[in-house]
């Protein structure tokens, strides 16, 4: 919390020092779930928070490989 507070007190926008990666699940007809990467932060950022979005709720994803068997990038499939 101290690091967040320090950045906010300096007036630095959060997006300049913290990236947020967003995955969203899609349920296929065969009951397989594919996680689509919807937002990918600037690769130069080292502090990246990965979250999932489903049914209007968000949740922290610590390791996408443990959560999903299949995950895909939005733009290249």
PDB file of N, CA, C and O in Angstrom:
ATOM      1  N   UNK A   1       0.814  -1.183   0.000  1.00  0.00           N
ATOM      2  CA  UNK A   1       0.000   0.000   0.000  1.00  0.00           C
ATOM      3  C   UNK A   1       0.864   1.255   0.000  1.00  0.00           C
ATOM      4  O   UNK A   1       0.505   2.277  -0.585  1.00  0.00           O
ATOM      5  N   UNK A   2       2.013   1.156   0.671  1.00  0.00           N
ATOM      6  CA  UNK A   2       2.878   2.333   0.741  1.00  0.00           C
ATOM      7  C   UNK A   2       3.345   2.767  -0.642  1.00  0.00           C
ATOM      8  O   UNK A   2       3.424   3.963  -0.921  1.00  0.00           O
ATOM      9  N   UNK A   3       3.658   1.798  -1.518  1.00  0.00           N
ATOM     10  CA  UNK A   3       4.115   2.125  -2.867  1.00  0.00           C
ATOM     11  C   UNK A   3       3.002   2.790  -3.675  1.00  0.00           C
ATOM     12  O   UNK A   3       3.245   3.743  -4.414  1.00  0.00           O
ATOM     13  N   UNK A   4       1.786   2.280  -3.528  1.00  0.00           N
ATOM     14  CA  UNK A   4       0.652   2.874  -4.235  1.00  0.00           C
ATOM     15  C   UNK A   4       0.443   4.302  -3.754  1.00  0.00           C
ATOM     16  O   UNK A   4       0.287   5.220  -4.559  1.00  0.00           O
ATOM     17  N   UNK A   5       0.440   4.481  -2.460  1.00  0.00           N
ATOM     18  CA  UNK A   5       0.241   5.814  -1.887  1.00  0.00           C
ATOM     19  C   UNK A   5       1.332   6.776  -2.327  1.00  0.00           C
ATOM     20  O   UNK A   5       1.047   7.937  -2.621  1.00  0.00           O
ATOM     21  N   UNK A   6       2.584   6.312  -2.379  1.00  0.00           N
ATOM     22  CA  UNK A   6       3.689   7.170  -2.805  1.00  0.00           C
ATOM     23  C   UNK A   6       3.499   7.629  -4.249  1.00  0.00           C
ATOM     24  O   UNK A   6       3.703   8.804  -4.553  1.00  0.00           O
ATOM     25  N   UNK A   7       3.113   6.720  -5.138  1.00  0.00           N
ATOM     26  CA  UNK A   7       2.891   7.079  -6.542  1.00  0.00           C
ATOM     27  C   UNK A   7       1.731   8.051  -6.695  1.00  0.00           C
ATOM     28  O   UNK A   7       1.810   9.006  -7.468  1.00  0.00           O
ATOM     29  N   UNK A   8       0.651   7.805  -5.954  1.00  0.00           N
ATOM     30  CA  UNK A   8      -0.507   8.687  -6.050  1.00  0.00           C
ATOM     31  C   UNK A   8      -0.190  10.070  -5.502  1.00  0.00           C
ATOM     32  O   UNK A   8      -0.659  11.074  -6.037  1.00  0.00           O
ATOM     33  N   UNK A   9       0.604  10.128  -4.434  1.00  0.00           N
ATOM     34  CA  UNK A   9       0.983  11.416  -3.867  1.00  0.00           C
ATOM     35  C   UNK A   9       1.890  12.201  -4.805  1.00  0.00           C
ATOM     36  O   UNK A   9       1.896  13.432  -4.776  1.00  0.00           O
ATOM     37  N   UNK A  10       2.660  11.495  -5.642  1.00  0.00           N
ATOM     38  CA  UNK A  10       3.521  12.157  -6.624  1.00  0.00           C
ATOM     39  C   UNK A  10       2.721  12.627  -7.832  1.00  0.00           C
ATOM     40  O   UNK A  10       3.225  13.398  -8.649  1.00  0.00           O
ATOM     41  N   UNK A  11       1.507  12.179  -7.947  1.00  0.00           N
ATOM     42  CA  UNK A  11       0.690  12.546  -9.092  1.00  0.00           C
ATOM     43  C   UNK A  11       0.917  11.661 -10.303  1.00  0.00           C
ATOM     44  O   UNK A  11       0.431  11.968 -11.391  1.00  0.00           O
ATOM     45  N   UNK A  12       1.652  10.559 -10.132  1.00  0.00           N
ATOM     46  CA  UNK A  12       1.896   9.637 -11.244  1.00  0.00           C
ATOM     47  C   UNK A  12       0.633   8.846 -11.546  1.00  0.00           C
ATOM     48  O   UNK A  12       0.041   8.272 -10.632  1.00  0.00           O
ATOM     49  N   UNK A  13       0.201   8.798 -12.805  1.00  0.00           N
ATOM     50  CA  UNK A  13      -0.954   7.964 -13.116  1.00  0.00           C
ATOM     51  C   UNK A  13      -0.612   6.497 -12.872  1.00  0.00           C
ATOM     52  O   UNK A  13       0.502   6.057 -13.155  1.00  0.00           O
ATOM     53  N   UNK A  14      -1.556   5.762 -12.356  1.00  0.00           N
ATOM     54  CA  UNK A  14      -1.338   4.352 -12.026  1.00  0.00           C
ATOM     55  C   UNK A  14      -0.859   3.574 -13.250  1.00  0.00           C
ATOM     56  O   UNK A  14      -0.007   2.695 -13.123  1.00  0.00           O
ATOM     57  N   UNK A  15      -1.393   3.885 -14.431  1.00  0.00           N
ATOM     58  CA  UNK A  15      -1.027   3.148 -15.636  1.00  0.00           C
ATOM     59  C   UNK A  15       0.438   3.343 -16.026  1.00  0.00           C
ATOM     60  O   UNK A  15       0.952   2.588 -16.851  1.00  0.00           O
ATOM     61  N   UNK A  16       1.121   4.335 -15.454  1.00  0.00           N
ATOM     62  CA  UNK A  16       2.524   4.550 -15.778  1.00  0.00           C
ATOM     63  C   UNK A  16       3.443   3.614 -15.001  1.00  0.00           C
ATOM     64  O   UNK A  16       4.603   3.444 -15.377  1.00  0.00           O
ATOM     65  N   UNK A  17       2.948   2.999 -13.919  1.00  0.00           N
ATOM     66  CA  UNK A  17       3.810   2.122 -13.120  1.00  0.00           C
ATOM     67  C   UNK A  17       3.187   0.769 -12.803  1.00  0.00           C
ATOM     68  O   UNK A  17       3.877  -0.120 -12.305  1.00  0.00           O
ATOM     69  N   UNK A  18       1.883   0.592 -13.085  1.00  0.00           N
ATOM     70  CA  UNK A  18       1.225  -0.687 -12.843  1.00  0.00           C
ATOM     71  C   UNK A  18       0.416  -1.070 -14.071  1.00  0.00           C
ATOM     72  O   UNK A  18      -0.461  -0.324 -14.507  1.00  0.00           O
ATOM     73  N   UNK A  19       0.718  -2.240 -14.625  1.00  0.00           N
ATOM     74  CA  UNK A  19      -0.042  -2.725 -15.770  1.00  0.00           C
ATOM     75  C   UNK A  19      -1.117  -3.692 -15.314  1.00  0.00           C
ATOM     76  O   UNK A  19      -0.934  -4.418 -14.337  1.00  0.00           O
ATOM     77  N   UNK A  20      -2.225  -3.703 -16.013  1.00  0.00           N
ATOM     78  CA  UNK A  20      -3.301  -4.639 -15.689  1.00  0.00           C
ATOM     79  C   UNK A  20      -3.591  -5.482 -16.927  1.00  0.00           C
ATOM     80  O   UNK A  20      -3.917  -4.963 -17.994  1.00  0.00           O
ATOM     81  N   UNK A  21      -3.465  -6.790 -16.755  1.00  0.00           N
ATOM     82  CA  UNK A  21      -3.755  -7.762 -17.818  1.00  0.00           C
ATOM     83  C   UNK A  21      -5.118  -8.366 -17.487  1.00  0.00           C
ATOM     84  O   UNK A  21      -5.347  -8.804 -16.359  1.00  0.00           O
ATOM     85  N   UNK A  22      -6.024  -8.391 -18.468  1.00  0.00           N
ATOM     86  CA  UNK A  22      -7.398  -8.848 -18.220  1.00  0.00           C
ATOM     87  C   UNK A  22      -7.726 -10.051 -19.091  1.00  0.00           C
ATOM     88  O   UNK A  22      -7.581 -10.007 -20.312  1.00  0.00           O
ATOM     89  N   UNK A  23      -8.171 -11.127 -18.449  1.00  0.00           N
ATOM     90  CA  UNK A  23      -8.655 -12.320 -19.149  1.00  0.00           C
ATOM     91  C   UNK A  23     -10.151 -12.449 -18.930  1.00  0.00           C
ATOM     92  O   UNK A  23     -10.674 -12.104 -17.871  1.00  0.00           O
ATOM     93  N   UNK A  24     -10.841 -12.962 -19.970  1.00  0.00           N
ATOM     94  CA  UNK A  24     -12.282 -13.188 -19.879  1.00  0.00           C
ATOM     95  C   UNK A  24     -12.585 -14.591 -20.405  1.00  0.00           C
ATOM     96  O   UNK A  24     -12.124 -14.947 -21.489  1.00  0.00           O
ATOM     97  N   UNK A  25     -13.350 -15.396 -19.661  1.00  0.00           N
ATOM     98  CA  UNK A  25     -13.635 -16.759 -20.104  1.00  0.00           C
ATOM     99  C   UNK A  25     -14.761 -16.814 -21.134  1.00  0.00           C
ATOM    100  O   UNK A  25     -15.670 -15.983 -21.143  1.00  0.00           O
ATOM    101  N   UNK A  26     -14.668 -17.819 -21.995  1.00  0.00           N
ATOM    102  CA  UNK A  26     -15.741 -18.118 -22.942  1.00  0.00           C
ATOM    103  C   UNK A  26     -16.021 -19.610 -22.837  1.00  0.00           C
ATOM    104  O   UNK A  26     -15.108 -20.423 -22.984  1.00  0.00           O
ATOM    105  N   UNK A  27     -17.265 -19.973 -22.586  1.00  0.00           N
ATOM    106  CA  UNK A  27     -17.656 -21.382 -22.512  1.00  0.00           C
ATOM    107  C   UNK A  27     -18.066 -21.854 -23.897  1.00  0.00           C
ATOM    108  O   UNK A  27     -18.970 -21.288 -24.512  1.00  0.00           O
ATOM    109  N   UNK A  28     -17.401 -22.889 -24.381  1.00  0.00           N
ATOM    110  CA  UNK A  28     -17.702 -23.446 -25.700  1.00  0.00           C
ATOM    111  C   UNK A  28     -18.788 -24.509 -25.577  1.00  0.00           C
ATOM    112  O   UNK A  28     -19.121 -24.942 -24.474  1.00  0.00           O
ATOM    113  N   UNK A  29     -19.336 -24.925 -26.716  1.00  0.00           N
ATOM    114  CA  UNK A  29     -20.421 -25.912 -26.719  1.00  0.00           C
ATOM    115  C   UNK A  29     -19.993 -27.243 -26.107  1.00  0.00           C
ATOM    116  O   UNK A  29     -20.818 -27.946 -25.522  1.00  0.00           O
ATOM    117  N   UNK A  30     -18.719 -27.597 -26.234  1.00  0.00           N
ATOM    118  CA  UNK A  30     -18.234 -28.867 -25.676  1.00  0.00           C
ATOM    119  C   UNK A  30     -17.849 -28.736 -24.200  1.00  0.00           C
ATOM    120  O   UNK A  30     -17.164 -29.600 -23.652  1.00  0.00           O
ATOM    121  N   UNK A  31     -18.290 -27.658 -23.568  1.00  0.00           N
ATOM    122  CA  UNK A  31     -18.076 -27.361 -22.153  1.00  0.00           C
ATOM    123  C   UNK A  31     -16.630 -26.984 -21.821  1.00  0.00           C
ATOM    124  O   UNK A  31     -16.274 -26.834 -20.652  1.00  0.00           O
ATOM    125  N   UNK A  32     -15.813 -26.835 -22.843  1.00  0.00           N
ATOM    126  CA  UNK A  32     -14.446 -26.357 -22.640  1.00  0.00           C
ATOM    127  C   UNK A  32     -14.496 -24.847 -22.399  1.00  0.00           C
ATOM    128  O   UNK A  32     -15.321 -24.143 -22.981  1.00  0.00           O
ATOM    129  N   UNK A  33     -13.614 -24.368 -21.549  1.00  0.00           N
ATOM    130  CA  UNK A  33     -13.537 -22.936 -21.270  1.00  0.00           C
ATOM    131  C   UNK A  33     -12.240 -22.403 -21.861  1.00  0.00           C
ATOM    132  O   UNK A  33     -11.159 -22.922 -21.581  1.00  0.00           O
ATOM    133  N   UNK A  34     -12.355 -21.369 -22.674  1.00  0.00           N
ATOM    134  CA  UNK A  34     -11.188 -20.703 -23.256  1.00  0.00           C
ATOM    135  C   UNK A  34     -11.095 -19.323 -22.620  1.00  0.00           C
ATOM    136  O   UNK A  34     -12.079 -18.585 -22.590  1.00  0.00           O
ATOM    137  N   UNK A  35      -9.928 -18.975 -22.116  1.00  0.00           N
ATOM    138  CA  UNK A  35      -9.706 -17.672 -21.500  1.00  0.00           C
ATOM    139  C   UNK A  35      -9.074 -16.757 -22.542  1.00  0.00           C
ATOM    140  O   UNK A  35      -7.984 -17.039 -23.039  1.00  0.00           O
ATOM    141  N   UNK A  36      -9.754 -15.663 -22.872  1.00  0.00           N
ATOM    142  CA  UNK A  36      -9.274 -14.708 -23.872  1.00  0.00           C
ATOM    143  C   UNK A  36      -8.599 -13.530 -23.183  1.00  0.00           C
ATOM    144  O   UNK A  36      -9.136 -12.950 -22.239  1.00  0.00           O
ATOM    145  N   UNK A  37      -7.425 -13.191 -23.670  1.00  0.00           N
ATOM    146  CA  UNK A  37      -6.719 -12.015 -23.169  1.00  0.00           C
ATOM    147  C   UNK A  37      -7.357 -10.796 -23.812  1.00  0.00           C
ATOM    148  O   UNK A  37      -7.258 -10.614 -25.025  1.00  0.00           O
ATOM    149  N   UNK A  38      -8.011  -9.958 -23.015  1.00  0.00           N
ATOM    150  CA  UNK A  38      -8.728  -8.792 -23.537  1.00  0.00           C
ATOM    151  C   UNK A  38      -7.892  -7.520 -23.455  1.00  0.00           C
ATOM    152  O   UNK A  38      -7.973  -6.666 -24.338  1.00  0.00           O
ATOM    153  N   UNK A  39      -7.099  -7.391 -22.411  1.00  0.00           N
ATOM    154  CA  UNK A  39      -6.250  -6.202 -22.255  1.00  0.00           C
ATOM    155  C   UNK A  39      -4.864  -6.664 -21.841  1.00  0.00           C
ATOM    156  O   UNK A  39      -4.716  -7.417 -20.878  1.00  0.00           O
ATOM    157  N   UNK A  40      -3.858  -6.220 -22.561  1.00  0.00           N
ATOM    158  CA  UNK A  40      -2.474  -6.559 -22.251  1.00  0.00           C
ATOM    159  C   UNK A  40      -1.705  -5.259 -22.038  1.00  0.00           C
ATOM    160  O   UNK A  40      -1.719  -4.393 -22.913  1.00  0.00           O
ATOM    161  N   UNK A  41      -1.040  -5.101 -20.903  1.00  0.00           N
ATOM    162  CA  UNK A  41      -0.330  -3.854 -20.637  1.00  0.00           C
ATOM    163  C   UNK A  41       0.948  -3.718 -21.439  1.00  0.00           C
ATOM    164  O   UNK A  41       1.399  -4.661 -22.090  1.00  0.00           O
ATOM    165  N   UNK A  42       1.513  -2.545 -21.380  1.00  0.00           N
ATOM    166  CA  UNK A  42       2.785  -2.254 -22.031  1.00  0.00           C
ATOM    167  C   UNK A  42       3.835  -3.257 -21.549  1.00  0.00           C
ATOM    168  O   UNK A  42       4.008  -3.416 -20.340  1.00  0.00           O
ATOM    169  N   UNK A  43       4.538  -3.937 -22.455  1.00  0.00           N
ATOM    170  CA  UNK A  43       5.525  -4.947 -22.054  1.00  0.00           C
ATOM    171  C   UNK A  43       6.719  -4.373 -21.285  1.00  0.00           C
ATOM    172  O   UNK A  43       7.474  -5.129 -20.673  1.00  0.00           O
ATOM    173  N   UNK A  44       6.899  -3.067 -21.306  1.00  0.00           N
ATOM    174  CA  UNK A  44       8.003  -2.458 -20.564  1.00  0.00           C
ATOM    175  C   UNK A  44       7.741  -2.408 -19.066  1.00  0.00           C
ATOM    176  O   UNK A  44       8.671  -2.272 -18.271  1.00  0.00           O
ATOM    177  N   UNK A  45       6.468  -2.520 -18.681  1.00  0.00           N
ATOM    178  CA  UNK A  45       6.123  -2.481 -17.258  1.00  0.00           C
ATOM    179  C   UNK A  45       6.492  -3.795 -16.595  1.00  0.00           C
ATOM    180  O   UNK A  45       6.294  -4.867 -17.167  1.00  0.00           O
ATOM    181  N   UNK A  46       7.025  -3.709 -15.398  1.00  0.00           N
ATOM    182  CA  UNK A  46       7.417  -4.909 -14.654  1.00  0.00           C
ATOM    183  C   UNK A  46       6.366  -5.313 -13.631  1.00  0.00           C
ATOM    184  O   UNK A  46       6.267  -6.489 -13.282  1.00  0.00           O
ATOM    185  N   UNK A  47       5.583  -4.360 -13.146  1.00  0.00           N
ATOM    186  CA  UNK A  47       4.549  -4.644 -12.149  1.00  0.00           C
ATOM    187  C   UNK A  47       3.232  -4.829 -12.891  1.00  0.00           C
ATOM    188  O   UNK A  47       2.623  -3.863 -13.349  1.00  0.00           O
ATOM    189  N   UNK A  48       2.800  -6.092 -13.004  1.00  0.00           N
ATOM    190  CA  UNK A  48       1.593  -6.399 -13.761  1.00  0.00           C
ATOM    191  C   UNK A  48       0.624  -7.178 -12.869  1.00  0.00           C
ATOM    192  O   UNK A  48       0.998  -8.171 -12.245  1.00  0.00           O
ATOM    193  N   UNK A  49      -0.601  -6.718 -12.820  1.00  0.00           N
ATOM    194  CA  UNK A  49      -1.673  -7.358 -12.083  1.00  0.00           C
ATOM    195  C   UNK A  49      -2.545  -8.084 -13.103  1.00  0.00           C
ATOM    196  O   UNK A  49      -3.010  -7.475 -14.067  1.00  0.00           O
ATOM    197  N   UNK A  50      -2.767  -9.374 -12.899  1.00  0.00           N
ATOM    198  CA  UNK A  50      -3.593 -10.151 -13.818  1.00  0.00           C
ATOM    199  C   UNK A  50      -4.935 -10.419 -13.154  1.00  0.00           C
ATOM    200  O   UNK A  50      -5.002 -10.957 -12.049  1.00  0.00           O
ATOM    201  N   UNK A  51      -6.011 -10.032 -13.852  1.00  0.00           N
ATOM    202  CA  UNK A  51      -7.345 -10.243 -13.315  1.00  0.00           C
ATOM    203  C   UNK A  51      -8.208 -10.972 -14.329  1.00  0.00           C
ATOM    204  O   UNK A  51      -7.916 -10.987 -15.525  1.00  0.00           O
ATOM    205  N   UNK A  52      -9.272 -11.574 -13.828  1.00  0.00           N
ATOM    206  CA  UNK A  52     -10.281 -12.189 -14.668  1.00  0.00           C
ATOM    207  C   UNK A  52     -11.577 -11.419 -14.512  1.00  0.00           C
ATOM    208  O   UNK A  52     -11.841 -10.834 -13.462  1.00  0.00           O
ATOM    209  N   UNK A  53     -12.385 -11.424 -15.566  1.00  0.00           N
ATOM    210  CA  UNK A  53     -13.680 -10.758 -15.542  1.00  0.00           C
ATOM    211  C   UNK A  53     -14.719 -11.768 -15.993  1.00  0.00           C
ATOM    212  O   UNK A  53     -14.600 -12.359 -17.067  1.00  0.00           O
ATOM    213  N   UNK A  54     -15.746 -11.963 -15.160  1.00  0.00           N
ATOM    214  CA  UNK A  54     -16.807 -12.892 -15.522  1.00  0.00           C
ATOM    215  C   UNK A  54     -18.094 -12.485 -14.805  1.00  0.00           C
ATOM    216  O   UNK A  54     -18.097 -12.281 -13.591  1.00  0.00           O
ATOM    217  N   UNK A  55     -19.157 -12.370 -15.545  1.00  0.00           N
ATOM    218  CA  UNK A  55     -20.468 -12.079 -14.965  1.00  0.00           C
ATOM    219  C   UNK A  55     -20.510 -10.805 -14.145  1.00  0.00           C
ATOM    220  O   UNK A  55     -21.202 -10.740 -13.129  1.00  0.00           O
ATOM    221  N   UNK A  56     -19.773  -9.788 -14.579  1.00  0.00           N
ATOM    222  CA  UNK A  56     -19.775  -8.524 -13.859  1.00  0.00           C
ATOM    223  C   UNK A  56     -18.883  -8.509 -12.637  1.00  0.00           C
ATOM    224  O   UNK A  56     -18.886  -7.532 -11.889  1.00  0.00           O
ATOM    225  N   UNK A  57     -18.120  -9.561 -12.416  1.00  0.00           N
ATOM    226  CA  UNK A  57     -17.218  -9.642 -11.268  1.00  0.00           C
ATOM    227  C   UNK A  57     -15.781  -9.722 -11.749  1.00  0.00           C
ATOM    228  O   UNK A  57     -15.508 -10.208 -12.847  1.00  0.00           O
ATOM    229  N   UNK A  58     -14.875  -9.247 -10.928  1.00  0.00           N
ATOM    230  CA  UNK A  58     -13.444  -9.366 -11.232  1.00  0.00           C
ATOM    231  C   UNK A  58     -12.771 -10.153 -10.119  1.00  0.00           C
ATOM    232  O   UNK A  58     -13.224 -10.155  -8.974  1.00  0.00           O
ATOM    233  N   UNK A  59     -11.679 -10.821 -10.478  1.00  0.00           N
ATOM    234  CA  UNK A  59     -10.947 -11.604  -9.493  1.00  0.00           C
ATOM    235  C   UNK A  59      -9.481 -11.663  -9.899  1.00  0.00           C
ATOM    236  O   UNK A  59      -9.147 -11.569 -11.079  1.00  0.00           O
ATOM    237  N   UNK A  60      -8.637 -11.814  -8.932  1.00  0.00           N
ATOM    238  CA  UNK A  60      -7.196 -11.882  -9.136  1.00  0.00           C
ATOM    239  C   UNK A  60      -6.816 -13.244  -9.687  1.00  0.00           C
ATOM    240  O   UNK A  60      -7.294 -14.270  -9.202  1.00  0.00           O
ATOM    241  N   UNK A  61      -5.959 -13.259 -10.695  1.00  0.00           N
ATOM    242  CA  UNK A  61      -5.416 -14.503 -11.242  1.00  0.00           C
ATOM    243  C   UNK A  61      -3.922 -14.510 -10.917  1.00  0.00           C
ATOM    244  O   UNK A  61      -3.165 -13.670 -11.404  1.00  0.00           O
ATOM    245  N   UNK A  62      -3.518 -15.455 -10.101  1.00  0.00           N
ATOM    246  CA  UNK A  62      -2.100 -15.541  -9.746  1.00  0.00           C
ATOM    247  C   UNK A  62      -1.293 -16.264 -10.814  1.00  0.00           C
ATOM    248  O   UNK A  62      -0.139 -15.916 -11.061  1.00  0.00           O
ATOM    249  N   UNK A  63      -1.902 -17.286 -11.460  1.00  0.00           N
ATOM    250  CA  UNK A  63      -1.189 -18.064 -12.482  1.00  0.00           C
ATOM    251  C   UNK A  63      -2.210 -18.569 -13.503  1.00  0.00           C
ATOM    252  O   UNK A  63      -2.953 -19.510 -13.224  1.00  0.00           O
ATOM    253  N   UNK A  64      -2.248 -17.947 -14.682  1.00  0.00           N
ATOM    254  CA  UNK A  64      -3.227 -18.311 -15.710  1.00  0.00           C
ATOM    255  C   UNK A  64      -3.042 -19.758 -16.163  1.00  0.00           C
ATOM    256  O   UNK A  64      -4.021 -20.412 -16.525  1.00  0.00           O
ATOM    257  N   UNK A  65      -1.831 -20.264 -16.153  1.00  0.00           N
ATOM    258  CA  UNK A  65      -1.585 -21.648 -16.585  1.00  0.00           C
ATOM    259  C   UNK A  65      -2.236 -22.648 -15.628  1.00  0.00           C
ATOM    260  O   UNK A  65      -2.646 -23.726 -16.058  1.00  0.00           O
ATOM    261  N   UNK A  66      -2.338 -22.316 -14.354  1.00  0.00           N
ATOM    262  CA  UNK A  66      -3.002 -23.202 -13.397  1.00  0.00           C
ATOM    263  C   UNK A  66      -4.521 -23.093 -13.506  1.00  0.00           C
ATOM    264  O   UNK A  66      -5.234 -24.061 -13.242  1.00  0.00           O
ATOM    265  N   UNK A  67      -5.009 -21.936 -13.889  1.00  0.00           N
ATOM    266  CA  UNK A  67      -6.446 -21.705 -13.989  1.00  0.00           C
ATOM    267  C   UNK A  67      -7.034 -22.320 -15.251  1.00  0.00           C
ATOM    268  O   UNK A  67      -8.134 -22.871 -15.225  1.00  0.00           O
ATOM    269  N   UNK A  68      -6.303 -22.226 -16.348  1.00  0.00           N
ATOM    270  CA  UNK A  68      -6.883 -22.590 -17.636  1.00  0.00           C
ATOM    271  C   UNK A  68      -6.014 -23.577 -18.401  1.00  0.00           C
ATOM    272  O   UNK A  68      -4.786 -23.496 -18.380  1.00  0.00           O
ATOM    273  N   UNK A  69      -6.674 -24.506 -19.073  1.00  0.00           N
ATOM    274  CA  UNK A  69      -5.968 -25.390 -20.001  1.00  0.00           C
ATOM    275  C   UNK A  69      -5.735 -24.675 -21.323  1.00  0.00           C
ATOM    276  O   UNK A  69      -4.741 -24.927 -22.004  1.00  0.00           O
ATOM    277  N   UNK A  70      -6.661 -23.776 -21.687  1.00  0.00           N
ATOM    278  CA  UNK A  70      -6.576 -23.070 -22.954  1.00  0.00           C
ATOM    279  C   UNK A  70      -6.771 -21.580 -22.715  1.00  0.00           C
ATOM    280  O   UNK A  70      -7.744 -21.161 -22.088  1.00  0.00           O
ATOM    281  N   UNK A  71      -5.836 -20.787 -23.221  1.00  0.00           N
ATOM    282  CA  UNK A  71      -6.018 -19.341 -23.189  1.00  0.00           C
ATOM    283  C   UNK A  71      -5.517 -18.790 -24.501  1.00  0.00           C
ATOM    284  O   UNK A  71      -4.573 -19.323 -25.084  1.00  0.00           O
ATOM    285  N   UNK A  72      -6.152 -17.711 -24.979  1.00  0.00           N
ATOM    286  CA  UNK A  72      -5.900 -17.210 -26.308  1.00  0.00           C
ATOM    287  C   UNK A  72      -5.783 -15.688 -26.295  1.00  0.00           C
ATOM    288  O   UNK A  72      -6.404 -15.009 -25.477  1.00  0.00           O
ATOM    289  N   UNK A  73      -4.982 -15.175 -27.208  1.00  0.00           N
ATOM    290  CA  UNK A  73      -4.862 -13.734 -27.369  1.00  0.00           C
ATOM    291  C   UNK A  73      -5.985 -13.259 -28.291  1.00  0.00           C
ATOM    292  O   UNK A  73      -6.316 -13.923 -29.273  1.00  0.00           O
ATOM    293  N   UNK A  74      -6.553 -12.130 -27.971  1.00  0.00           N
ATOM    294  CA  UNK A  74      -7.703 -11.617 -28.713  1.00  0.00           C
ATOM    295  C   UNK A  74      -7.398 -11.364 -30.175  1.00  0.00           C
ATOM    296  O   UNK A  74      -8.186 -11.740 -31.043  1.00  0.00           O
ATOM    297  N   UNK A  75      -6.268 -10.732 -30.467  1.00  0.00           N
ATOM    298  CA  UNK A  75      -5.993 -10.276 -31.823  1.00  0.00           C
ATOM    299  C   UNK A  75      -5.477 -11.373 -32.747  1.00  0.00           C
ATOM    300  O   UNK A  75      -5.721 -11.311 -33.953  1.00  0.00           O
ATOM    301  N   UNK A  76      -4.779 -12.364 -32.227  1.00  0.00           N
ATOM    302  CA  UNK A  76      -4.214 -13.373 -33.132  1.00  0.00           C
ATOM    303  C   UNK A  76      -4.827 -14.753 -32.953  1.00  0.00           C
ATOM    304  O   UNK A  76      -4.500 -15.682 -33.691  1.00  0.00           O
ATOM    305  N   UNK A  77      -5.719 -14.889 -31.971  1.00  0.00           N
ATOM    306  CA  UNK A  77      -6.386 -16.179 -31.766  1.00  0.00           C
ATOM    307  C   UNK A  77      -5.470 -17.177 -31.090  1.00  0.00           C
ATOM    308  O   UNK A  77      -5.871 -18.314 -30.841  1.00  0.00           O
TER     309      UNK A  77
END
